[in-house]
């Protein structure tokens, strides 16, 4: 069963990009589902992505998986995507750790 936590204030990363993890749910298998808002200093390029997950790859390293849909060919395709620097990824992970 998932555990729901409230949001915390946004975090400004060294890159100048603001990151706000809206909510996070940690499941029994260790996967964390979350929603994220991000925008740059001038409040341009603002995006909100619902349904991201924080998972571990085969090497045990954390990565962010973006929401996907299954195509008619049976393959899965991302329908929302943004790039994060290592610093921004750390900001996201830190907020998730505080929420779950």
C-alpha positions as a Python dict, from the first residue, in 0.01 Angstrom:
ca = {
    (1, 'X'): (0, 0, 0),
    (2, 'X'): (123, 350, -83),
    (3, 'X'): (206, 610, 178),
    (4, 'X'): (96, 966, 90),
    (5, 'X'): (285, 1270, 216),
    (6, 'X'): (226, 1644, 185),
    (7, 'X'): (434, 1871, -37),
    (8, 'X'): (722, 2086, 85),
    (9, 'X'): (849, 2426, -37),
    (10, 'X'): (1027, 2442, -371),
    (11, 'X'): (1401, 2404, -406),
    (12, 'X'): (1616, 2623, -628),
    (13, 'X'): (1903, 2425, -777),
    (14, 'X'): (2250, 2557, -857),
    (15, 'X'): (2154, 2561, -1224),
    (16, 'X'): (1898, 2835, -1149),
    (17, 'X'): (1607, 2604, -1225),
    (18, 'X'): (1332, 2575, -966),
    (19, 'X'): (1214, 2225, -879),
    (20, 'X'): (901, 2145, -680),
    (21, 'X'): (797, 1786, -608),
    (22, 'X'): (421, 1812, -559),
    (23, 'X'): (362, 1479, -392),
    (24, 'X'): (531, 1144, -357),
    (25, 'X'): (407, 791, -294),
    (26, 'X'): (643, 513, -194),
    (27, 'X'): (527, 163, -280),
    (28, 'X'): (627, -158, -102),
    (29, 'X'): (868, -254, -382),
    (30, 'X'): (1065, 72, -332),
    (31, 'X'): (935, 253, -641),
    (32, 'X'): (834, 613, -571),
    (33, 'X'): (568, 783, -783),
    (34, 'X'): (567, 1163, -786),
    (35, 'X'): (449, 1476, -968),
    (36, 'X'): (691, 1759, -1043),
    (37, 'X'): (682, 2127, -1136),
    (38, 'X'): (994, 2286, -1282),
    (39, 'X'): (1075, 2628, -1429),
    (40, 'X'): (1377, 2848, -1483),
    (41, 'X'): (1467, 3179, -1318),
    (42, 'X'): (1251, 3391, -1547),
    (43, 'X'): (947, 3165, -1498),
    (44, 'X'): (964, 3066, -1862),
    (45, 'X'): (983, 2709, -1982),
    (46, 'X'): (755, 2601, -1698),
    (47, 'X'): (631, 2242, -1701),
    (48, 'X'): (431, 2012, -1476),
    (49, 'X'): (469, 1639, -1523),
    (50, 'X'): (232, 1400, -1349),
    (51, 'X'): (313, 1033, -1294),
    (52, 'X'): (693, 1025, -1285),
    (53, 'X'): (861, 741, -1097),
    (54, 'X'): (1194, 709, -922),
    (55, 'X'): (1331, 360, -985),
    (56, 'X'): (1655, 164, -970),
    (57, 'X'): (1824, 29, -1282),
    (58, 'X'): (1994, -310, -1306),
    (59, 'X'): (2311, -163, -1152),
    (60, 'X'): (2114, -33, -853),
    (61, 'X'): (2140, 334, -954),
    (62, 'X'): (1840, 565, -922),
    (63, 'X'): (1679, 711, -1233),
    (64, 'X'): (1361, 902, -1318),
    (65, 'X'): (1113, 723, -1543),
    (66, 'X'): (868, 951, -1720),
    (67, 'X'): (504, 858, -1792),
    (68, 'X'): (458, 623, -2086),
    (69, 'X'): (184, 487, -2308),
    (70, 'X'): (177, 163, -2500),
    (71, 'X'): (184, 211, -2877),
    (72, 'X'): (-3, 2, -3131),
    (73, 'X'): (323, -185, -3197),
    (74, 'X'): (336, -300, -2832),
    (75, 'X'): (633, -77, -2740),
    (76, 'X'): (612, 188, -2468),
    (77, 'X'): (674, 556, -2549),
    (78, 'X'): (730, 855, -2321),
    (79, 'X'): (466, 1125, -2364),
    (80, 'X'): (640, 1378, -2140),
    (81, 'X'): (1013, 1428, -2106),
    (82, 'X'): (1262, 1684, -1981),
    (83, 'X'): (1634, 1668, -1915),
    (84, 'X'): (1775, 1716, -1566),
    (85, 'X'): (2135, 1795, -1474),
    (86, 'X'): (2302, 1591, -1201),
    (87, 'X'): (2242, 1879, -958),
    (88, 'X'): (1872, 1895, -1047),
    (89, 'X'): (1842, 1518, -1009),
    (90, 'X'): (1993, 1547, -660),
    (91, 'X'): (1744, 1824, -572),
    (92, 'X'): (1457, 1599, -680),
    (93, 'X'): (1589, 1300, -484),
    (94, 'X'): (1639, 1516, -174),
    (95, 'X'): (1279, 1642, -188),
    (96, 'X'): (1145, 1290, -241),
    (97, 'X'): (1346, 1164, 59),
    (98, 'X'): (1189, 1435, 275),
    (99, 'X'): (838, 1351, 153),
    (100, 'X'): (838, 972, 193),
}
